Structure formats: C-alpha cells, structure tokens
Amino acid sequence: MFIEKLGLSKNMLINKVAIITGAGRGIGKELARALAWLGANVVIAEINDYGKQVEELIYSEGGTALFMKTDVSKEEDIKKLENIVIERFGKVDILINNAYATSAGTINEISLEDWDRIYNVNIRGAIHTIKTFLPYMIKQNDGVINTVTSAEGWPYMAPYFATKTALTSIGISLAAELDNTNISVFVFGPGMIDTPGLQEYSRILAPKYGMTEDEFKNQGVNPGYDGLMPADHCAAGWAYTIVYAKEYHGQIAEPFSPLLKLGFISTKKNHSSVKEKKIQNETDLKVFISETIENSQNVQKLTEKLNQEINDLGLLAKKWMNRTFAKRCGMKIEKFVEIITELDNEIQKIPNNMLNQKEDISLTIIEKLPWYNQVLGNLADHFHKCIDDAKGWIKDPDELEIALKALNNREKTVLTLISNLNQLENITIPTSGCDTSAKRSR
C-alpha cells in the first residue's frame, strides 16, 4: 500500500475508532485500508454490500474493520450504526463524512426528487452523523471530523457541487465552534481521483464539455500528476492529514501538499518575474548566497509581521483574515511562520556548507525545494489577491495608494526569494575551474 511509503508508524492510530461513510469503494475504501494500516479500528458505513469485501480485505491485511450497511439519509440507520459502534468499541475518535449521491444533467433536467435525494445524503446525512457522534468526542475532549468538498459551480452536476460547497461551510463553521477544544475539524478536497465514480461519470460529462473521455480525465488539474491521481495516493495524503489533524483544523486540506512535502511528487516551478542573477565565478556565487540569505530573512520577518498584524485585529476581522490566509496558503499563519523559519534556518547553513566544500549546498533544502516553492508561491499569490481585495475595500485614494504599495512590495519580496530558490537548485559548489551553473548530480 502506498501509505507504507510515507514514513508513518503503523501504531500511530492504535486503538482509535474511525467511522468512514461511503467506504465501499474508491477513495473511501482506500482510506479505510490506510487508517487500518495505521492501527485504527475502521467502521465501513456503506450502503452497498461490497462494503463487506472491504472489511474482509482489511482483515487479510492484518487490520481491524467492521462493515455496517448504512444509508446515511435514514435516521434509523444512523441510530443502528451508533448503537453497534458504541457497544463494540465504546467510543468514536474519527468521523469521515465521505458518502455522497449525485446526478448529471442541467438544472432544468434534474428532478426535484433527485435534488432532495442528493441533499439528504450529502448534507443531511453528514449533519446527522456529526450530531450523533460529536457528543462522544466532546465527552472525551478528543476527535477528528472531516467533511469532503469539491469544485464549485461546474455545469451539469449542480446538486452535487452545491452540496459540496455547503459542506465546506459546515466544516469551517463546526471548526470555529470547536476552536477551544481538542477536537480537530477540517474539510478535505481530494481533486480528480481515479475512482469507479469518476470513471462512470466521465462517460456522461465528457460529451457535455465537448471532450473525449481521455481529455476529460487528463485535464492536468492535480498537482504532480499528468492525469487522475490514484485513489491509494489520495488516501495516503488524506490519512497523513488525519494523523496530523491539529495542523489542519479549520482549513481545507488536500492530498497533494503532504506528498509534495515528503518528496513523492513534484510540481512545475513557480517562475518569478524577478530576473535571475548571473553566476560565472566563485565571487558571483558568494554574492548570490549572501543575497539569498538576506531575502530569506526579509520573508521570515514579513511573515512574523503579518502574523502580528492579524493577531492585532478585532475578533471578527481576525477570524476572517485567518480563514482567508489558511484558504489561500493551505495552512494557518502560525504554521506558515514555522515553515518559513525552518527554511530560513536551512538557508543560513549554506555558507558553512560552502566552506566545507560539500557536494550539495544544503541537501535538506535541495530535497525540499518543491515544497518550499509551493509554500512561497501560495504566499505571493495571497498578497496578489490582497491587492484586488484592497481595491474593493479601501475608498480613500491616499490610503489605497499606501496599501497597494505595501502589498506590491510584499509580493515582490516573496517572488525574489522564489527566484533565488529556483536558481539555487542548479548550483554546485565551485572548485577551481568548475562551472557554477552546472546541475548537481542526483
């Protein structure tokens, strides 16, 4: 299983009880396997009988699982699920609202009965399971709850995407209500994953979009993948976010960042508009490294200042800014400061590595460059979007001019460091007569 490659311990979720709705196939099935591999007792709450096969598969892999035939739109099924899970395990630690219903067609074509059916499964079902199992988590002051989101506003599947957008809001609202507890709530957005459901609906949707099935499935929307992301890769990334749920509380998580951080996938470089430095000799290299260190320190100070600015806001403004930052940058500002500080510490080591003539300027920073570049790219994009925000909010021309200048400077500061990191990957430590622009051997 792909989860075995992530460096997570098999006992990280030992004795935890995880309920996954819609775990009979696709991502839900693979997540059930991944959590079981991590030691959790997994409850497969699935409307279809093939959930039993997932239970048997998990047992064959050395895990513990329980299949419960469950229609999440029916109150009696949720009550039966509660009774049996609590009787057998005595608690619930993880609740994954993965079950969904959908229908394809125009808004005019999809019947009100289908709208009701999709609402009852996707929204009412999720709310009912949350209201059923959250009290157990509150009592033990510990737990993880996920809702699952998707794209917004795509044509020909309006009920599905509307309910997924609602589940985003529900998840973020619940997280805010549980801020002062030890219960972590976040929304998970899988991306386009190779599942039976997607394969089925691609045949219906592709012609409506004027595409072939292959074109529809290979749109390149998944970072690090040319086409669809394998379901077990997605589940491994999802399991990682569940293990480290406290870091994702109140956010929209996805499977790509953990895999990028761990070096399993890579993305296209964030190309900066800042012109790269020409490095032709050792003196040029030393100047470049010195400038990189200075630029890193500037970004580190900038993120600390931004964190302080947000903390100084009033309650509602602070919540809005924290939520906006987390949505755009993929993590809370506090975690962001921690990562930028880690990056700065790695950059500070470069001169010592040069002095010692190490083969790589800094092995750790080189290996994690794709991850750092994505983090910085998100920050630069955040500042760019803040420029548009400021134009809508600030009416006084003088105040707007000051705000735009500050935001432009912040974006440029981050883009400059991105340019440095892009160039850093192709530099080797020069010896006499060596070309400093040569790529290091991998």
C-alpha positions as CSV (number, residue, x, y, z in Angstrom):
1,M,0.0,0.0,0.0
2,F,1.2,3.5,-0.8
3,I,0.6,4.6,2.9
4,E,3.5,2.4,3.9
5,K,5.9,4.7,2.0
6,L,5.0,7.9,4.0
7,G,7.2,7.1,7.0
8,L,4.2,6.9,9.3
9,S,4.4,4.4,12.2
10,K,1.9,1.5,12.0
11,N,0.7,2.2,15.5
12,M,0.1,6.0,15.1
13,L,-3.7,5.4,15.3
14,I,-3.7,2.3,17.5
15,N,-6.9,1.9,19.5
16,K,-8.6,4.7,17.6
17,V,-12.0,4.1,16.2
18,A,-12.7,5.6,12.8
19,I,-16.1,5.7,11.0
20,I,-15.9,6.3,7.3
21,T,-19.2,6.7,5.4
22,G,-19.2,5.6,1.8
23,A,-16.1,3.4,2.3
24,G,-17.1,0.6,0.0
25,R,-15.1,1.7,-3.0
26,G,-12.9,4.4,-4.4
27,I,-11.2,6.9,-2.0
28,G,-13.3,5.8,0.9
29,K,-12.2,2.2,0.5
30,E,-8.5,3.2,0.2
31,L,-8.8,5.5,3.2
32,A,-10.3,2.7,5.3
33,R,-7.3,0.5,4.3
34,A,-4.8,3.3,5.1
35,L,-6.3,4.0,8.6
36,A,-6.5,0.3,9.4
37,W,-2.8,0.0,8.4
38,L,-2.1,2.8,10.9
39,G,-3.7,0.8,13.6
40,A,-7.3,2.2,13.7
41,N,-10.4,0.1,14.1
42,V,-12.3,1.1,11.0
43,V,-16.0,1.1,10.6
44,I,-17.2,0.9,7.0
45,A,-20.5,2.6,6.9
46,E,-21.6,1.8,3.4
47,I,-25.0,1.4,1.7
48,N,-23.8,-1.2,-0.8
49,D,-23.0,-4.8,0.1
50,Y,-19.5,-4.6,-1.4
51,G,-18.5,-2.9,1.9
52,K,-18.2,-6.4,3.2
53,Q,-15.4,-7.1,0.8
54,V,-13.5,-4.1,2.1
55,E,-13.9,-5.5,5.6
56,E,-12.5,-8.8,4.5
57,L,-9.7,-7.2,2.6
58,I,-8.6,-5.2,5.7
59,Y,-8.6,-8.3,7.9
60,S,-6.5,-10.1,5.3
61,E,-4.0,-7.2,5.5
62,G,-3.8,-7.5,9.3
63,G,-6.2,-4.7,10.2
64,T,-9.5,-4.5,12.1
65,A,-12.7,-3.5,10.4
66,L,-16.4,-3.7,10.7
67,F,-18.9,-3.4,7.8
68,M,-22.2,-1.7,8.7
69,K,-24.7,-1.5,5.9
70,T,-25.8,2.1,6.3
71,D,-27.9,4.6,4.3
72,V,-26.8,7.9,5.9
73,S,-30.1,9.6,4.7
74,K,-32.1,7.3,7.1
75,E,-32.2,8.2,10.8
76,E,-32.8,4.6,11.8
77,D,-29.6,3.5,10.0
78,I,-27.5,6.2,11.8
79,K,-29.0,5.1,15.1
80,K,-28.2,1.5,14.4
81,L,-24.7,2.5,13.5
82,E,-24.3,4.4,16.7
83,N,-25.6,1.6,18.9
84,I,-23.4,-1.1,17.4
85,V,-20.2,1.0,17.2
86,I,-20.5,2.2,20.8
87,E,-21.4,-1.3,22.0
88,R,-18.4,-2.9,20.3
89,F,-15.8,-0.1,20.6
90,G,-17.1,2.2,23.3
91,K,-16.1,5.4,21.5
92,V,-15.6,7.2,18.2
93,D,-12.3,9.1,17.5
94,I,-12.5,9.8,13.8
95,L,-15.6,10.6,11.7
96,I,-15.2,10.9,7.9
97,N,-18.3,12.1,6.0
98,N,-17.4,10.6,2.7
99,A,-20.7,9.2,1.4
100,Y,-22.3,11.1,-1.5
101,A,-25.0,11.0,-4.0
102,T,-25.1,12.8,-7.4
103,S,-26.9,13.1,-10.7
104,A,-25.9,14.5,-14.0
105,G,-27.9,16.9,-16.2
106,T,-28.8,20.5,-16.5
107,I,-30.6,22.3,-13.6
108,N,-33.7,22.2,-15.7
109,E,-33.4,18.5,-16.3
110,I,-32.6,17.2,-12.8
111,S,-35.8,16.4,-10.9
112,L,-36.7,17.9,-7.6
113,E,-36.7,14.3,-6.3
114,D,-33.0,14.0,-7.3
115,W,-32.3,17.3,-5.6
116,D,-33.9,16.0,-2.4
117,R,-32.1,12.7,-2.6
118,I,-28.7,14.3,-3.0
119,Y,-29.4,16.8,-0.2
120,N,-30.5,14.1,2.1
121,V,-27.3,12.1,1.6
122,N,-24.7,14.8,1.2
123,I,-25.8,17.4,3.7
124,R,-28.4,16.0,6.0
125,G,-26.5,12.7,6.3
126,A,-23.3,14.4,7.2
127,I,-25.0,16.7,9.7
128,H,-26.9,13.7,11.3
129,T,-23.7,11.7,11.7
130,I,-21.9,14.8,13.2
131,K,-24.8,15.4,15.7
132,T,-24.7,11.7,16.6
133,F,-21.0,11.2,17.2
134,L,-19.8,14.6,18.2
135,P,-21.2,14.3,21.7
136,Y,-18.9,11.3,22.3
137,M,-15.9,13.3,21.1
138,I,-16.9,16.3,23.4
139,K,-17.1,13.9,26.3
140,Q,-13.6,12.6,25.7
141,N,-12.4,16.0,24.5
142,D,-10.7,14.4,21.5
143,G,-11.5,13.6,18.0
144,V,-11.3,14.3,14.3
145,I,-14.2,15.2,12.0
146,N,-14.0,15.7,8.2
147,T,-16.4,16.9,5.6
148,V,-15.5,16.5,1.9
149,T,-15.6,19.2,-0.7
150,S,-15.1,19.5,-4.4
151,A,-15.2,22.2,-7.1
152,E,-17.8,24.9,-7.2
153,G,-20.2,25.9,-9.9
154,W,-19.3,23.3,-12.6
155,P,-22.2,22.7,-15.0
156,Y,-24.3,19.6,-15.4
157,M,-23.9,18.4,-11.8
158,A,-25.3,21.4,-9.9
159,P,-26.8,19.5,-6.9
160,Y,-23.5,17.7,-6.2
161,F,-21.3,20.8,-6.4
162,A,-23.8,22.9,-4.4
163,T,-23.9,20.4,-1.6
164,K,-20.1,20.1,-1.6
165,T,-19.8,23.9,-1.3
166,A,-22.3,23.7,1.6
167,L,-20.2,21.0,3.3
168,T,-17.2,23.4,3.1
169,S,-19.1,26.0,5.0
170,I,-20.4,23.4,7.5
171,G,-17.0,22.1,8.2
172,I,-15.4,25.5,8.7
173,S,-18.3,26.6,10.9
174,L,-18.0,23.5,13.1
175,A,-14.3,24.0,13.4
176,A,-14.8,27.6,14.6
177,E,-17.3,26.3,17.2
178,L,-14.8,23.8,18.5
179,D,-11.7,26.1,18.4
180,N,-11.2,25.8,22.2
181,T,-11.4,22.0,22.3
182,N,-9.1,19.1,21.5
183,I,-11.4,18.2,18.6
184,S,-9.9,18.9,15.1
185,V,-12.3,19.6,12.2
186,F,-11.3,20.2,8.7
187,V,-12.6,20.0,5.1
188,F,-10.9,17.6,2.6
189,G,-10.8,18.3,-1.1
190,P,-9.5,15.3,-3.0
191,G,-9.0,16.6,-6.5
192,M,-9.8,14.4,-9.6
193,I,-9.1,10.9,-8.4
194,D,-9.2,7.6,-10.3
195,T,-12.3,6.1,-8.8
196,P,-15.2,4.0,-10.1
197,G,-17.5,7.0,-9.6
198,L,-15.3,9.3,-11.7
199,Q,-14.9,6.7,-14.4
200,E,-18.7,6.3,-14.6
201,Y,-19.5,10.0,-14.7
202,S,-16.7,10.9,-17.1
203,R,-18.6,8.9,-19.8
204,I,-21.6,11.1,-19.2
205,L,-19.9,14.5,-18.6
206,A,-17.1,14.4,-21.2
207,P,-19.5,14.9,-24.2
208,K,-21.3,17.7,-22.4
209,Y,-18.0,19.5,-22.1
210,G,-17.1,18.8,-25.7
211,M,-14.3,16.4,-24.7
212,T,-13.4,12.8,-25.2
213,E,-13.2,10.7,-22.0
214,D,-9.4,10.8,-22.1
215,E,-9.4,14.6,-22.4
216,F,-11.8,14.9,-19.5
217,K,-9.8,12.6,-17.2
218,N,-6.4,14.2,-18.2
219,Q,-7.0,17.9,-17.7
220,G,-3.9,18.3,-15.5
221,V,-5.8,19.7,-12.5
222,N,-3.9,17.5,-10.0
223,P,-0.5,19.0,-8.9
224,G,2.2,16.4,-9.5
225,Y,0.1,14.2,-11.8
226,D,-0.5,14.4,-15.5
227,G,-3.9,12.8,-15.2
228,L,-6.0,11.3,-12.5
229,M,-4.5,10.8,-9.1
230,P,-4.5,7.1,-8.0
231,A,-7.0,6.5,-5.2
232,D,-4.4,5.0,-2.8
233,H,-2.2,8.0,-3.3
234,C,-5.1,10.3,-2.4
235,A,-6.0,8.2,0.6
236,A,-2.4,8.2,1.9
237,G,-2.3,12.0,1.7
238,W,-5.7,12.1,3.5
239,A,-4.5,9.7,6.2
240,Y,-1.5,12.0,6.7
241,T,-3.8,15.0,7.4
242,I,-5.8,12.9,9.8
243,V,-2.7,11.8,11.7
244,Y,-1.7,15.5,12.0
245,A,-5.2,16.8,12.2
246,K,-4.4,19.6,14.7
247,E,-2.3,21.3,12.0
248,Y,-5.3,21.3,9.6
249,H,-8.1,22.4,12.0
250,G,-10.4,24.9,10.4
251,Q,-8.8,24.5,6.9
252,I,-9.4,23.0,3.6
253,A,-6.8,20.2,3.2
254,E,-5.9,18.2,0.1
255,P,-3.7,15.2,-0.6
256,F,-1.0,16.9,-2.7
257,S,0.8,19.0,-0.2
258,P,1.8,16.1,2.1
259,L,3.1,14.1,-0.8
260,L,4.9,17.1,-2.2
261,K,6.4,17.8,1.3
262,L,7.6,14.2,1.6
263,G,9.1,14.3,-1.9
264,F,6.8,11.8,-3.6
265,I,5.6,14.2,-6.3
266,S,6.9,17.4,-7.8
267,T,5.2,20.3,-9.4
268,K,6.1,22.8,-12.0
269,K,8.4,25.6,-10.6
270,N,6.9,28.9,-9.5
271,H,8.6,31.1,-12.0
272,S,9.2,34.5,-10.6
273,S,9.1,37.7,-12.6
274,V,12.4,38.7,-10.8
275,K,15.4,38.4,-13.1
276,E,17.9,35.7,-12.1
277,K,21.5,36.6,-11.2
278,K,24.3,35.6,-13.5
279,I,26.8,33.4,-11.7
280,Q,30.1,32.9,-13.5
281,N,32.6,32.5,-10.7
282,E,33.1,31.9,-7.0
283,T,32.7,35.6,-6.2
284,D,29.4,35.8,-8.0
285,L,28.3,32.8,-6.1
286,K,29.2,34.3,-2.7
287,V,27.3,37.4,-3.6
288,F,24.3,35.4,-4.7
289,I,24.3,33.3,-1.5
290,S,24.6,36.5,0.6
291,E,21.6,38.0,-1.2
292,T,19.6,34.8,-0.8
293,I,20.2,34.8,3.0
294,E,19.1,38.4,3.2
295,N,16.0,37.8,1.1
296,S,15.1,34.8,3.3
297,Q,15.4,36.9,6.4
298,N,13.2,39.5,4.8
299,V,10.5,36.9,4.1
300,Q,10.8,35.5,7.6
301,K,10.4,38.9,9.1
302,L,7.5,39.6,6.8
303,T,5.5,36.5,7.8
304,E,6.1,37.3,11.5
305,K,4.9,40.9,11.0
306,L,1.8,39.5,9.1
307,N,1.0,37.2,11.9
308,Q,1.2,40.1,14.4
309,E,-1.0,42.3,12.2
310,I,-3.7,39.6,12.1
311,N,-3.5,39.0,15.9
312,D,-4.0,42.7,16.5
313,L,-7.3,42.8,14.6
314,G,-10.7,42.6,16.3
315,L,-12.4,39.3,16.8
316,L,-14.4,39.1,13.5
317,A,-11.8,40.6,11.4
318,K,-9.2,38.3,12.9
319,K,-11.3,35.2,12.1
320,W,-11.9,36.4,8.6
321,M,-8.2,37.1,7.9
322,N,-7.1,33.8,9.5
323,R,-9.6,31.9,7.4
324,T,-8.7,33.8,4.2
325,F,-5.0,33.2,4.7
326,A,-5.5,29.5,5.5
327,K,-7.7,29.0,2.4
328,R,-5.2,30.7,0.1
329,C,-2.0,29.4,1.7
330,G,-3.1,25.9,2.7
331,M,-2.3,26.3,6.4
332,K,-2.7,28.6,9.4
333,I,-0.5,31.6,9.7
334,E,1.2,30.2,12.8
335,K,2.2,27.0,10.9
336,F,3.3,29.2,7.9
337,V,5.7,31.2,10.1
338,E,7.1,27.9,11.5
339,I,7.8,26.6,7.9
340,I,9.4,29.9,6.8
341,T,11.6,29.9,9.9
342,E,12.7,26.3,9.1
343,L,13.5,27.5,5.5
344,D,15.5,30.4,6.8
345,N,17.5,28.2,9.2
346,E,18.4,25.9,6.2
347,I,19.5,28.8,4.1
348,Q,21.7,30.1,7.0
349,K,23.6,26.8,6.8
350,I,24.7,27.3,3.1
351,P,27.9,29.4,3.8
352,N,29.2,26.7,6.2
353,N,28.4,24.0,3.6
354,M,30.3,26.1,1.0
355,L,33.3,26.4,3.4
356,N,33.3,22.6,3.9
357,Q,33.1,22.0,0.1
358,K,30.0,19.8,0.5
359,E,28.7,18.2,-2.7
360,D,25.4,19.8,-2.2
361,I,24.9,23.4,-0.9
362,S,22.4,22.0,1.5
363,L,21.0,18.6,1.0
364,T,17.9,19.2,3.1
365,I,16.9,22.4,1.3
366,I,17.5,21.0,-2.1
367,E,15.3,18.0,-1.4
368,K,12.5,20.2,-0.1
369,L,12.7,22.9,-2.7
370,P,9.5,21.9,-4.5
371,W,7.7,22.1,-1.1
372,Y,9.2,25.4,-0.1
373,N,8.5,26.8,-3.5
374,Q,4.8,25.9,-3.3
375,V,4.5,27.4,0.1
376,L,6.1,30.7,-1.1
377,G,4.1,30.7,-4.3
378,N,0.9,30.5,-2.2
379,L,2.1,33.4,-0.1
380,A,2.9,35.5,-3.2
381,D,-0.5,34.7,-4.7
382,H,-2.1,35.7,-1.4
383,F,-0.5,39.1,-1.5
384,H,-1.5,39.5,-5.1
385,K,-5.2,38.7,-4.3
386,C,-5.0,41.1,-1.3
387,I,-4.2,43.9,-3.9
388,D,-7.6,43.2,-5.5
389,D,-9.2,43.0,-2.1
390,A,-7.8,46.4,-1.2
391,K,-9.2,48.0,-4.3
392,G,-12.6,46.8,-3.3
393,W,-12.4,47.7,0.4
394,I,-10.4,51.0,0.6
395,K,-12.2,54.0,-0.7
396,D,-9.8,56.8,0.3
397,P,-7.4,57.3,-2.7
398,D,-4.4,58.2,-0.4
399,E,-4.9,55.2,1.9
400,L,-5.4,52.9,-1.1
401,E,-2.1,54.1,-2.7
402,I,-0.2,53.3,0.6
403,A,-1.9,49.9,0.9
404,L,-1.2,48.9,-2.7
405,K,2.5,50.0,-2.5
406,A,2.9,47.9,0.7
407,L,1.2,44.8,-0.8
408,N,3.2,45.1,-4.1
409,N,6.4,45.3,-2.0
410,R,5.4,42.2,0.0
411,E,4.6,40.2,-3.2
412,K,8.0,41.3,-4.8
413,T,9.9,40.2,-1.6
414,V,8.4,36.7,-1.8
415,L,8.9,36.5,-5.6
416,T,12.6,37.4,-5.2
417,L,13.2,34.6,-2.8
418,I,11.4,32.2,-5.1
419,S,13.7,33.3,-7.9
420,N,16.7,32.6,-5.5
421,L,15.5,29.1,-4.7
422,N,14.8,28.3,-8.4
423,Q,18.4,29.2,-9.2
424,L,19.8,27.5,-6.1
425,E,18.7,24.1,-7.3
426,N,21.1,24.3,-10.3
427,I,24.2,25.4,-8.4
428,T,27.1,23.2,-7.3
429,I,29.9,24.2,-5.0
430,P,32.7,25.6,-7.3
431,T,36.2,24.2,-7.3
432,S,39.0,25.6,-9.4
433,G,37.7,25.9,-13.0
434,C,34.3,24.4,-12.2
435,D,31.1,25.8,-13.8
436,T,28.9,27.1,-11.0
437,S,25.8,26.8,-13.1
438,A,26.2,23.0,-13.6
439,K,23.4,20.9,-12.2
440,R,24.3,18.8,-9.2
441,S,24.2,15.0,-9.7
442,R,21.3,13.3,-8.1
